[in-house]
């Protein structure tokens, strides 16, 4: 599998996406380009998933440090912010898992012998 640098250097010129996108346009693409797009998207999803996992682990460690703060108001404020970040990351992780589940069949079809 290609490294991230190789994927970025050989961009498939994917359309800009938004975290709040609700619809997509269907575009006809050559099979090779479609396969490249699916592979690149899968790779980016895996990187994003790993990043979310790393952030969640870091937030757990940060929460442990924050719990040692003596000032109640400061500690509670930071714990509240950390809890909101955890919820947000959990929601994004769930969304990403759904996207990855929908991509898997296309990825398997892309490598099917012609």
MOPAC internal coordinates of N, CA, C and O (Angstrom, degrees):
PM7 1SCF
backbone

  N    0.0000 0     0.00 0     0.00 0    0    0    0
  C    1.4443 1     0.00 0     0.00 0    1    0    0
  C    1.5183 1   108.12 1     0.00 0    2    1    0
  O    1.2310 1   120.38 1   -35.82 1    3    2    1
  N    1.3027 1   116.88 1   144.18 1    3    2    1
  C    1.4581 1   122.78 1  -177.27 1    5    3    2
  C    1.5233 1   111.07 1   -68.95 1    6    5    3
  O    1.2310 1   121.58 1   -28.54 1    7    6    5
  N    1.3121 1   114.59 1   151.46 1    7    6    5
  C    1.4596 1   118.69 1   175.96 1    9    7    6
  C    1.5097 1   109.26 1   -77.46 1   10    9    7
  O    1.2310 1   120.91 1   -13.06 1   11   10    9
  N    1.3229 1   115.87 1   166.94 1   11   10    9
  C    1.4653 1   120.44 1   179.94 1   13   11   10
  C    1.5146 1   110.46 1   -60.06 1   14   13   11
  O    1.2310 1   120.23 1   138.20 1   15   14   13
  N    1.3280 1   117.16 1   -41.80 1   15   14   13
  C    1.4604 1   121.21 1  -179.67 1   17   15   14
  C    1.5224 1   110.25 1   -59.79 1   18   17   15
  O    1.2310 1   120.49 1   135.15 1   19   18   17
  N    1.3343 1   116.67 1   -44.85 1   19   18   17
  C    1.4596 1   119.75 1   179.20 1   21   19   18
  C    1.5195 1   111.05 1   -63.04 1   22   21   19
  O    1.2310 1   120.13 1   139.85 1   23   22   21
  N    1.3286 1   117.36 1   -40.15 1   23   22   21
  C    1.4529 1   120.12 1   179.06 1   25   23   22
  C    1.5169 1   110.98 1   -64.92 1   26   25   23
  O    1.2310 1   120.41 1   139.85 1   27   26   25
  N    1.3202 1   116.82 1   -40.15 1   27   26   25
  C    1.4562 1   119.79 1   179.81 1   29   27   26
  C    1.5232 1   111.29 1   -69.75 1   30   29   27
  O    1.2310 1   120.19 1   144.91 1   31   30   29
  N    1.3166 1   117.24 1   -35.09 1   31   30   29
  C    1.4524 1   120.47 1  -179.80 1   33   31   30
  C    1.5191 1   111.56 1   -72.12 1   34   33   31
  O    1.2310 1   120.05 1   149.62 1   35   34   33
  N    1.3080 1   117.51 1   -30.38 1   35   34   33
  C    1.4561 1   120.51 1   179.32 1   37   35   34
  C    1.5243 1   109.41 1  -107.39 1   38   37   35
  O    1.2310 1   121.55 1  -123.25 1   39   38   37
  N    1.3100 1   114.64 1    56.75 1   39   38   37
  C    1.4575 1   121.33 1  -176.65 1   41   39   38
  C    1.5183 1   111.27 1   -55.33 1   42   41   39
  O    1.2310 1   121.03 1   -38.64 1   43   42   41
  N    1.3125 1   115.63 1   141.36 1   43   42   41
  C    1.4567 1   120.75 1   175.98 1   45   43   42
  C    1.5228 1   110.74 1   -93.01 1   46   45   43
  O    1.2310 1   121.33 1  -171.28 1   47   46   45
  N    1.3270 1   115.07 1     8.72 1   47   46   45
  C    1.4573 1   122.02 1   178.99 1   49   47   46
  C    1.5250 1   111.47 1    52.41 1   50   49   47
  O    1.2310 1   121.15 1  -127.98 1   51   50   49
  N    1.3303 1   115.41 1    52.02 1   51   50   49
  C    1.4598 1   121.41 1   178.97 1   53   51   50
  C    1.5148 1   108.96 1   -67.03 1   54   53   51
  O    1.2310 1   119.92 1   -32.89 1   55   54   53
  N    1.3176 1   117.76 1   147.11 1   55   54   53
  C    1.4526 1   119.69 1   177.13 1   57   55   54
  C    1.5180 1   110.71 1   -65.17 1   58   57   55
  O    1.2310 1   120.94 1   -29.87 1   59   58   57
  N    1.3271 1   115.80 1   150.13 1   59   58   57
  C    1.4620 1   120.53 1   178.43 1   61   59   58
  C    1.5296 1   108.32 1   -63.97 1   62   61   59
  O    1.2310 1   120.71 1   -46.16 1   63   62   61
  N    1.3143 1   116.24 1   133.84 1   63   62   61
  C    1.4557 1   119.70 1   179.61 1   65   63   62
  C    1.5092 1   110.04 1  -114.74 1   66   65   63
  O    1.2310 1   120.97 1   -19.94 1   67   66   65
  N    1.2842 1   115.75 1   160.06 1   67   66   65
  C    1.4560 1   122.44 1   179.60 1   69   67   66
  C    1.5162 1   108.18 1  -120.61 1   70   69   67
  O    1.2310 1   120.88 1   -31.11 1   71   70   69
  N    1.3248 1   115.92 1   148.89 1   71   70   69
  C    1.4632 1   119.73 1   178.82 1   73   71   70
  C    1.5157 1   111.15 1   -65.12 1   74   73   71
  O    1.2310 1   120.54 1   163.37 1   75   74   73
  N    1.3207 1   116.58 1   -16.63 1   75   74   73
  C    1.4584 1   119.89 1  -177.71 1   77   75   74
  C    1.5325 1   111.99 1  -112.34 1   78   77   75
  O    1.2310 1   120.31 1  -156.91 1   79   78   77
  N    1.3254 1   117.01 1    23.09 1   79   78   77
  C    1.4567 1   120.51 1  -179.81 1   81   79   78
  C    1.5231 1   109.70 1   -67.04 1   82   81   79
  O    1.2310 1   120.96 1   -46.54 1   83   82   81
  N    1.3217 1   115.77 1   133.46 1   83   82   81
  C    1.4606 1   120.18 1  -178.29 1   85   83   82
  C    1.5142 1   113.01 1  -115.06 1   86   85   83
  O    1.2310 1   119.66 1   168.84 1   87   86   85
  N    1.3277 1   118.26 1   -11.16 1   87   86   85
  C    1.4449 1   120.08 1   179.00 1   89   87   86
  C    1.5163 1   108.64 1  -145.68 1   90   89   87
  O    1.2310 1   121.01 1   -19.00 1   91   90   89
  N    1.3233 1   115.67 1   161.00 1   91   90   89
  C    1.4575 1   120.56 1   179.82 1   93   91   90
  C    1.5174 1   108.83 1  -132.06 1   94   93   91
  O    1.2310 1   121.15 1   -24.40 1   95   94   93
  N    1.3170 1   115.41 1   155.60 1   95   94   93
  C    1.4562 1   121.41 1   172.62 1   97   95   94
  C    1.5138 1   107.88 1   -97.16 1   98   97   95
  O    1.2310 1   120.59 1   -41.49 1   99   98   97
  N    1.3148 1   116.48 1   138.51 1   99   98   97
  C    1.4540 1   120.81 1   178.14 1  101   99   98
  C    1.5170 1   107.73 1   -89.89 1  102  101   99
  O    1.2310 1   121.19 1   -51.21 1  103  102  101
  N    1.3207 1   115.33 1   128.79 1  103  102  101
  C    1.4548 1   121.18 1  -177.38 1  105  103  102
  C    1.5192 1   108.38 1  -124.34 1  106  105  103
  O    1.2310 1   120.45 1   -47.41 1  107  106  105
  N    1.3284 1   116.75 1   132.59 1  107  106  105
  C    1.4618 1   121.06 1   176.71 1  109  107  106
  C    1.5236 1   108.53 1   -74.40 1  110  109  107
  O    1.2310 1   120.50 1   -49.02 1  111  110  109
  N    1.3293 1   116.64 1   130.98 1  111  110  109
  C    1.4587 1   121.59 1   178.89 1  113  111  110
  C    1.5202 1   109.40 1  -135.92 1  114  113  111
  O    1.2310 1   121.02 1   -26.95 1  115  114  113
  N    1.3105 1   115.65 1   153.05 1  115  114  113
  C    1.4642 1   120.46 1   175.73 1  117  115  114
  C    1.5257 1   108.39 1   -64.83 1  118  117  115
  O    1.2310 1   119.80 1   -31.57 1  119  118  117
  N    1.3438 1   117.98 1   148.43 1  119  118  117
  C    1.4726 1   120.74 1  -177.93 1  121  119  118
  C    1.5227 1   113.98 1   -53.00 1  122  121  119
  O    1.2310 1   120.09 1   138.25 1  123  122  121
  N    1.3247 1   117.43 1   -41.75 1  123  122  121
  C    1.4630 1   120.21 1  -179.96 1  125  123  122
  C    1.5194 1   111.76 1   -63.59 1  126  125  123
  O    1.2310 1   120.52 1   137.84 1  127  126  125
  N    1.3215 1   116.62 1   -42.16 1  127  126  125
  C    1.4657 1   120.79 1   179.36 1  129  127  126
  C    1.5319 1   110.27 1   -68.87 1  130  129  127
  O    1.2310 1   120.73 1   143.06 1  131  130  129
  N    1.3220 1   116.21 1   -36.94 1  131  130  129
  C    1.4622 1   119.88 1   177.50 1  133  131  130
  C    1.5142 1   110.07 1   -62.40 1  134  133  131
  O    1.2310 1   120.48 1   134.18 1  135  134  133
  N    1.3144 1   116.69 1   -45.82 1  135  134  133
  C    1.4621 1   121.94 1   179.20 1  137  135  134
  C    1.5325 1   109.89 1   -60.70 1  138  137  135
  O    1.2310 1   120.54 1   134.71 1  139  138  137
  N    1.3430 1   116.56 1   -45.29 1  139  138  137
  C    1.4665 1   120.54 1   178.93 1  141  139  138
  C    1.5205 1   110.96 1   -60.58 1  142  141  139
  O    1.2310 1   120.53 1   138.78 1  143  142  141
  N    1.3216 1   116.59 1   -41.22 1  143  142  141
  C    1.4654 1   121.61 1  -179.89 1  145  143  142
  C    1.5336 1   110.59 1   -64.71 1  146  145  143
  O    1.2310 1   120.48 1   137.27 1  147  146  145
  N    1.3177 1   116.68 1   -42.73 1  147  146  145
  C    1.4650 1   121.18 1   179.44 1  149  147  146
  C    1.5259 1   110.50 1   -64.27 1  150  149  147
  O    1.2310 1   120.47 1   135.58 1  151  150  149
  N    1.3222 1   116.71 1   -44.42 1  151  150  149
  C    1.4645 1   120.80 1   179.86 1  153  151  150
  C    1.5222 1   110.24 1   -64.21 1  154  153  151
  O    1.2310 1   120.18 1   135.35 1  155  154  153
  N    1.3224 1   117.25 1   -44.65 1  155  154  153
  C    1.4658 1   120.88 1   179.76 1  157  155  154
  C    1.5225 1   110.93 1   -63.13 1  158  157  155
  O    1.2310 1   120.26 1   137.60 1  159  158  157
  N    1.3159 1   117.11 1   -42.40 1  159  158  157
  C    1.4636 1   121.21 1   179.44 1  161  159  158
  C    1.5237 1   110.41 1   -64.73 1  162  161  159
  O    1.2310 1   120.38 1   136.87 1  163  162  161
  N    1.3182 1   116.88 1   -43.13 1  163  162  161
  C    1.4610 1   120.86 1   178.25 1  165  163  162
  C    1.5224 1   110.77 1   -60.85 1  166  165  163
  O    1.2310 1   120.62 1   135.77 1  167  166  165
  N    1.3119 1   116.42 1   -44.23 1  167  166  165
  C    1.4585 1   120.97 1   179.68 1  169  167  166
  C    1.5294 1   110.90 1   -62.52 1  170  169  167
  O    1.2310 1   120.70 1   136.03 1  171  170  169
  N    1.3199 1   116.27 1   -43.97 1  171  170  169
  C    1.4711 1   120.07 1   179.12 1  173  171  170
  C    1.5253 1   111.36 1   -64.63 1  174  173  171
  O    1.2310 1   120.27 1   142.42 1  175  174  173
  N    1.3189 1   117.09 1   -37.58 1  175  174  173
  C    1.4658 1   120.73 1   177.18 1  177  175  174
  C    1.5283 1   110.79 1   -64.07 1  178  177  175
  O    1.2310 1   120.43 1   139.37 1  179  178  177
  N    1.3244 1   116.79 1   -40.63 1  179  178  177
  C    1.4613 1   120.54 1   178.91 1  181  179  178
  C    1.5255 1   110.96 1   -64.48 1  182  181  179
  O    1.2310 1   120.45 1   138.25 1  183  182  181
  N    1.3324 1   116.75 1   -41.75 1  183  182  181
  C    1.4644 1   120.99 1   178.28 1  185  183  182
  C    1.5312 1   109.73 1   -63.92 1  186  185  183
  O    1.2310 1   120.48 1   135.59 1  187  186  185
  N    1.3234 1   116.68 1   -44.41 1  187  186  185
  C    1.4598 1   120.86 1   179.49 1  189  187  186
  C    1.5244 1   110.92 1   -63.61 1  190  189  187
  O    1.2310 1   120.28 1   139.10 1  191  190  189
  N    1.3169 1   117.06 1   -40.90 1  191  190  189
  C    1.4607 1   121.11 1   178.11 1  193  191  190
  C    1.5298 1   111.18 1   -62.15 1  194  193  191
  O    1.2310 1   120.81 1   135.57 1  195  194  193
  N    1.3374 1   116.05 1   -44.43 1  195  194  193
  C    1.4697 1   120.05 1   177.10 1  197  195  194
  C    1.5232 1   111.09 1   -61.94 1  198  197  195
  O    1.2310 1   120.46 1   140.16 1  199  198  197
  N    1.3286 1   116.73 1   -39.84 1  199  198  197
  C    1.4670 1   121.03 1   179.53 1  201  199  198
  C    1.5232 1   111.41 1   -65.13 1  202  201  199
  O    1.2310 1   120.50 1   138.87 1  203  202  201
  N    1.3247 1   116.65 1   -41.13 1  203  202  201
  C    1.4589 1   120.40 1   177.80 1  205  203  202
  C    1.5215 1   110.01 1   -63.33 1  206  205  203
  O    1.2310 1   120.20 1   136.62 1  207  206  205
  N    1.3324 1   117.23 1   -43.38 1  207  206  205
  C    1.4721 1   120.83 1   177.58 1  209  207  206
  C    1.5254 1   111.13 1   -59.39 1  210  209  207
  O    1.2310 1   120.52 1   136.06 1  211  210  209
  N    1.3185 1   116.61 1   -43.94 1  211  210  209
  C    1.4695 1   121.27 1   179.06 1  213  211  210
  C    1.5198 1   110.64 1   -62.84 1  214  213  211
  O    1.2310 1   120.46 1   136.33 1  215  214  213
  N    1.3266 1   116.73 1   -43.67 1  215  214  213
  C    1.4662 1   120.18 1   178.09 1  217  215  214
  C    1.5224 1   111.27 1   -62.33 1  218  217  215
  O    1.2310 1   119.90 1   138.87 1  219  218  217
  N    1.3234 1   117.80 1   -41.13 1  219  218  217
  C    1.4595 1   120.61 1   179.61 1  221  219  218
  C    1.5292 1   111.41 1   -64.16 1  222  221  219
  O    1.2310 1   120.42 1   140.22 1  223  222  221
  N    1.3348 1   116.81 1   -39.78 1  223  222  221
  C    1.4677 1   119.96 1   176.95 1  225  223  222
  C    1.5294 1   110.41 1   -65.24 1  226  225  223
  O    1.2310 1   120.56 1   139.10 1  227  226  225
  N    1.3206 1   116.53 1   -40.90 1  227  226  225
  C    1.4642 1   120.80 1   179.53 1  229  227  226
  C    1.5238 1   111.11 1   -65.32 1  230  229  227
  O    1.2310 1   120.40 1   142.37 1  231  230  229
  N    1.3211 1   116.83 1   -37.63 1  231  230  229
  C    1.4642 1   120.81 1   178.57 1  233  231  230
  C    1.5229 1   110.38 1   -65.25 1  234  233  231
  O    1.2310 1   120.24 1   142.19 1  235  234  233
  N    1.3327 1   117.14 1   -37.81 1  235  234  233
  C    1.4705 1   119.94 1   176.96 1  237  235  234
  C    1.5244 1   110.37 1   -61.62 1  238  237  235
  O    1.2310 1   120.94 1   135.17 1  239  238  237
  N    1.3489 1   115.81 1   -44.83 1  239  238  237
  C    1.4696 1   119.47 1   178.60 1  241  239  238
  C    1.5249 1   110.53 1   -63.48 1  242  241  239
  O    1.2310 1   120.74 1   137.32 1  243  242  241
  N    1.3189 1   116.20 1   -42.68 1  243  242  241
  C    1.4639 1   120.94 1   179.50 1  245  243  242
  C    1.5228 1   110.74 1   -61.95 1  246  245  243
  O    1.2310 1   120.38 1   140.31 1  247  246  245
  N    1.3186 1   116.87 1   -39.69 1  247  246  245
  C    1.4585 1   120.73 1   178.76 1  249  247  246
  C    1.5330 1   110.63 1   -62.37 1  250  249  247
  O    1.2310 1   120.60 1   142.78 1  251  250  249
  N    1.3289 1   116.46 1   -37.22 1  251  250  249
  C    1.4629 1   120.25 1   176.76 1  253  251  250
  C    1.5211 1   111.74 1   -63.67 1  254  253  251
  O    1.2310 1   120.54 1   140.59 1  255  254  253
  N    1.3164 1   116.58 1   -39.41 1  255  254  253
  C    1.4668 1   120.93 1   178.44 1  257  255  254
  C    1.5241 1   110.43 1   -69.39 1  258  257  255
  O    1.2310 1   120.60 1   136.78 1  259  258  257
  N    1.3255 1   116.46 1   -43.22 1  259  258  257
  C    1.4709 1   121.36 1  -179.38 1  261  259  258
  C    1.5273 1   110.77 1   -62.12 1  262  261  259
  O    1.2310 1   120.29 1   145.80 1  263  262  261
  N    1.3193 1   117.06 1   -34.20 1  263  262  261
  C    1.4698 1   119.81 1  -178.96 1  265  263  262
  C    1.5305 1   112.35 1   -63.97 1  266  265  263
  O    1.2310 1   120.01 1   164.08 1  267  266  265
  N    1.3200 1   117.58 1   -15.92 1  267  266  265
  C    1.4636 1   121.45 1   179.40 1  269  267  266
  C    1.5368 1   112.99 1   -89.50 1  270  269  267
  O    1.2310 1   120.21 1   176.94 1  271  270  269
  N    1.3244 1   117.21 1    -3.06 1  271  270  269
  C    1.4677 1   120.64 1   179.97 1  273  271  270
  C    1.5248 1   108.96 1   -71.95 1  274  273  271
  O    1.2310 1   120.63 1   -49.84 1  275  274  273
  N    1.3262 1   116.39 1   130.16 1  275  274  273
  C    1.4687 1   121.73 1  -176.98 1  277  275  274
  C    1.5236 1   113.21 1   -75.09 1  278  277  275
  O    1.2310 1   120.00 1   145.37 1  279  278  277
  N    1.3089 1   117.61 1   -34.63 1  279  278  277
  C    1.4649 1   121.48 1  -177.73 1  281  279  278
  C    1.5327 1   109.39 1   -71.75 1  282  281  279
  O    1.2310 1   120.82 1   -68.58 1  283  282  281
  N    1.3455 1   116.05 1   111.42 1  283  282  281
  C    1.4732 1   121.24 1  -174.67 1  285  283  282
  C    1.5284 1   112.43 1   -58.08 1  286  285  283
  O    1.2310 1   120.16 1   134.06 1  287  286  285
  N    1.3238 1   117.30 1   -45.94 1  287  286  285
  C    1.4715 1   120.91 1  -176.60 1  289  287  286
  C    1.5322 1   110.82 1   -62.81 1  290  289  287
  O    1.2310 1   120.86 1   135.43 1  291  290  289
  N    1.3184 1   115.97 1   -44.57 1  291  290  289
  C    1.4699 1   120.30 1   179.78 1  293  291  290
  C    1.5191 1   110.44 1   -65.42 1  294  293  291
  O    1.2310 1   120.56 1   133.80 1  295  294  293
  N    1.3405 1   116.53 1   -46.20 1  295  294  293
  C    1.4627 1   120.94 1  -179.14 1  297  295  294
  C    1.5264 1   110.64 1   -60.64 1  298  297  295
  O    1.2310 1   120.03 1   133.71 1  299  298  297
  N    1.3277 1   117.55 1   -46.29 1  299  298  297
  C    1.4642 1   120.67 1  -178.43 1  301  299  298
  C    1.5230 1   111.58 1   -65.36 1  302  301  299
  O    1.2310 1   120.61 1   141.20 1  303  302  301
  N    1.3280 1   116.45 1   -38.80 1  303  302  301
  C    1.4581 1   120.15 1   178.23 1  305  303  302
  C    1.5199 1   111.01 1   -62.84 1  306  305  303
  O    1.2310 1   120.87 1   134.05 1  307  306  305
  N    1.3263 1   115.95 1   -45.95 1  307  306  305
  C    1.4619 1   120.09 1   179.31 1  309  307  306
  C    1.5276 1   111.62 1   -67.03 1  310  309  307
  O    1.2310 1   119.95 1   140.55 1  311  310  309
  N    1.3225 1   117.71 1   -39.45 1  311  310  309
  C    1.4684 1   120.88 1   177.59 1  313  311  310
  C    1.5298 1   110.79 1   -62.50 1  314  313  311
  O    1.2310 1   120.71 1   141.80 1  315  314  313
  N    1.3256 1   116.24 1   -38.20 1  315  314  313
  C    1.4634 1   120.92 1   177.88 1  317  315  314
  C    1.5324 1   110.37 1   -64.39 1  318  317  315
  O    1.2310 1   120.47 1   135.48 1  319  318  317
  N    1.3265 1   116.71 1   -44.52 1  319  318  317
  C    1.4646 1   120.55 1   178.89 1  321  319  318
  C    1.5265 1   111.21 1   -64.37 1  322  321  319
  O    1.2310 1   120.88 1   139.24 1  323  322  321
  N    1.3250 1   115.93 1   -40.76 1  323  322  321
  C    1.4643 1   120.27 1   178.72 1  325  323  322
  C    1.5231 1   110.25 1   -64.34 1  326  325  323
  O    1.2310 1   120.10 1   138.67 1  327  326  325
  N    1.3259 1   117.42 1   -41.33 1  327  326  325
  C    1.4669 1   121.11 1   178.98 1  329  327  326
  C    1.5323 1   110.40 1   -61.83 1  330  329  327
  O    1.2310 1   120.26 1   138.89 1  331  330  329
  N    1.3242 1   117.11 1   -41.11 1  331  330  329
  C    1.4704 1   120.63 1   178.22 1  333  331  330
  C    1.5298 1   110.75 1   -64.09 1  334  333  331
  O    1.2310 1   120.24 1   138.70 1  335  334  333
  N    1.3324 1   117.15 1   -41.30 1  335  334  333
  C    1.4659 1   120.11 1   177.71 1  337  335  334
  C    1.5233 1   110.77 1   -63.24 1  338  337  335
  O    1.2310 1   120.70 1   139.34 1  339  338  337
  N    1.3348 1   116.27 1   -40.66 1  339  338  337
  C    1.4634 1   120.13 1  -179.84 1  341  339  338
  C    1.5287 1   110.49 1   -62.96 1  342  341  339
  O    1.2310 1   120.23 1   135.52 1  343  342  341
  N    1.3214 1   117.18 1   -44.48 1  343  342  341
  C    1.4655 1   120.91 1   179.12 1  345  343  342
  C    1.5275 1   109.85 1   -62.30 1  346  345  343
  O    1.2310 1   120.59 1   134.72 1  347  346  345
  N    1.3238 1   116.48 1   -45.28 1  347  346  345
  C    1.4592 1   120.50 1  -179.71 1  349  347  346
  C    1.5283 1   111.40 1   -60.87 1  350  349  347
  O    1.2310 1   120.27 1   134.42 1  351  350  349
  N    1.3222 1   117.08 1   -45.58 1  351  350  349
  C    1.4642 1   120.27 1   178.97 1  353  351  350
  C    1.5237 1   111.67 1   -65.05 1  354  353  351
  O    1.2310 1   120.53 1   143.10 1  355  354  353
  N    1.3293 1   116.59 1   -36.90 1  355  354  353
  C    1.4707 1   120.21 1   178.57 1  357  355  354
  C    1.5268 1   110.47 1   -64.52 1  358  357  355
  O    1.2310 1   120.40 1   138.62 1  359  358  357
  N    1.3207 1   116.83 1   -41.38 1  359  358  357
  C    1.4651 1   120.59 1   178.31 1  361  359  358
  C    1.5317 1   110.97 1   -65.14 1  362  361  359
  O    1.2310 1   120.54 1   136.26 1  363  362  361
  N    1.3219 1   116.58 1   -43.74 1  363  362  361
  C    1.4637 1   119.81 1   178.90 1  365  363  362
  C    1.5222 1   111.05 1   -65.57 1  366  365  363
  O    1.2310 1   120.31 1   143.16 1  367  366  365
  N    1.3166 1   117.02 1   -36.84 1  367  366  365
  C    1.4594 1   120.86 1   177.34 1  369  367  366
  C    1.5264 1   110.53 1   -63.28 1  370  369  367
  O    1.2310 1   120.46 1   138.17 1  371  370  369
  N    1.3194 1   116.74 1   -41.83 1  371  370  369
  C    1.4708 1   120.82 1   178.64 1  373  371  370
  C    1.5279 1   110.48 1   -65.01 1  374  373  371
  O    1.2310 1   120.44 1   137.54 1  375  374  373
  N    1.3297 1   116.76 1   -42.46 1  375  374  373
  C    1.4666 1   120.04 1   177.74 1  377  375  374
  C    1.5182 1   110.88 1   -62.04 1  378  377  375
  O    1.2310 1   120.87 1   136.32 1  379  378  377
  N    1.3266 1   115.93 1   -43.68 1  379  378  377
  C    1.4586 1   120.77 1  -179.77 1  381  379  378
  C    1.5293 1   110.74 1   -63.81 1  382  381  379
  O    1.2310 1   120.11 1   140.53 1  383  382  381
  N    1.3220 1   117.40 1   -39.47 1  383  382  381
  C    1.4691 1   120.90 1   177.30 1  385  383  382
  C    1.5263 1   110.49 1   -60.72 1  386  385  383
  O    1.2310 1   120.63 1   139.05 1  387  386  385
  N    1.3225 1   116.41 1   -40.95 1  387  386  385
  C    1.4627 1   120.48 1   177.49 1  389  387  386
  C    1.5172 1   111.95 1   -63.11 1  390  389  387
  O    1.2310 1   120.71 1   137.87 1  391  390  389
  N    1.3138 1   116.24 1   -42.13 1  391  390  389
  C    1.4658 1   120.86 1   178.00 1  393  391  390
  C    1.5250 1   109.78 1   -62.84 1  394  393  391
  O    1.2310 1   120.75 1   135.11 1  395  394  393
  N    1.3198 1   116.18 1   -44.89 1  395  394  393
  C    1.4674 1   119.95 1  -178.76 1  397  395  394
  C    1.5295 1   111.40 1   -64.41 1  398  397  395
  O    1.2310 1   120.33 1   143.10 1  399  398  397
  N    1.3386 1   116.98 1   -36.90 1  399  398  397
  C    1.4743 1   119.88 1   177.11 1  401  399  398
  C    1.5246 1   110.54 1   -63.87 1  402  401  399
  O    1.2310 1   120.18 1   142.73 1  403  402  401
  N    1.3340 1   117.25 1   -37.27 1  403  402  401
  C    1.4664 1   120.02 1   179.71 1  405  403  402
  C    1.5193 1   112.15 1   -74.81 1  406  405  403
  O    1.2310 1   119.93 1   153.59 1  407  406  405
  N    1.3251 1   117.73 1   -26.41 1  407  406  405
  C    1.4614 1   121.19 1  -179.88 1  409  407  406
  C    1.5333 1   111.29 1   -78.18 1  410  409  407
  O    1.2310 1   119.84 1   147.56 1  411  410  409
  N    1.3304 1   117.91 1   -32.44 1  411  410  409
  C    1.4629 1   121.36 1  -174.21 1  413  411  410
  C    1.5300 1   113.92 1   -52.57 1  414  413  411
  O    1.2310 1   118.85 1   132.96 1  415  414  413
  N    1.3387 1   119.81 1   -47.04 1  415  414  413
  C    1.4729 1   118.09 1   178.95 1  417  415  414
  C    1.5328 1   112.00 1   -61.27 1  418  417  415
  O    1.2310 1   120.42 1   141.37 1  419  418  417
  N    1.3184 1   116.80 1   -38.63 1  419  418  417
  C    1.4697 1   119.83 1   178.89 1  421  419  418
  C    1.5139 1   110.52 1   -66.78 1  422  421  419
  O    1.2310 1   120.14 1   143.20 1  423  422  421
  N    1.3186 1   117.35 1   -36.80 1  423  422  421
  C    1.4594 1   121.30 1   178.48 1  425  423  422
  C    1.5213 1   110.31 1   -64.98 1  426  425  423
  O    1.2310 1   119.95 1   137.69 1  427  426  425
  N    1.3346 1   117.71 1   -42.31 1  427  426  425
  C    1.4566 1   120.55 1   179.09 1  429  427  426
  C    1.5325 1   110.73 1   -66.76 1  430  429  427
  O    1.2310 1   120.12 1   141.42 1  431  430  429
  N    1.3278 1   117.37 1   -38.58 1  431  430  429
  C    1.4588 1   120.95 1   178.27 1  433  431  430
  C    1.5275 1   111.16 1   -67.58 1  434  433  431
  O    1.2310 1   120.86 1   146.50 1  435  434  433
  N    1.3303 1   115.97 1   -33.50 1  435  434  433
  C    1.4662 1   120.13 1  -178.38 1  437  435  434
  C    1.5294 1   111.50 1   -65.16 1  438  437  435
  O    1.2310 1   120.27 1   151.63 1  439  438  437
  N    1.3303 1   117.08 1   -28.37 1  439  438  437
  C    1.4613 1   120.12 1  -178.93 1  441  439  438
  C    1.5133 1   112.63 1  -101.88 1  442  441  439
  O    1.2310 1   120.47 1  -170.97 1  443  442  441
  N    1.3084 1   116.70 1     9.03 1  443  442  441
  C    1.4562 1   120.57 1   177.62 1  445  443  442
  C    1.5292 1   109.46 1   -70.72 1  446  445  443
  O    1.2310 1   119.19 1   -43.32 1  447  446  445
  N    1.3008 1   119.15 1   136.68 1  447  446  445
  C    1.4735 1   120.52 1   178.74 1  449  447  446
  C    1.5197 1   110.79 1   -60.48 1  450  449  447
  O    1.2310 1   121.40 1   -40.30 1  451  450  449
  N    1.3287 1   114.93 1   139.70 1  451  450  449
  C    1.4639 1   120.41 1  -177.99 1  453  451  450
  C    1.4882 1   111.06 1   -88.25 1  454  453  451
  O    1.2310 1   120.10 1   180.00 1  455  454  453

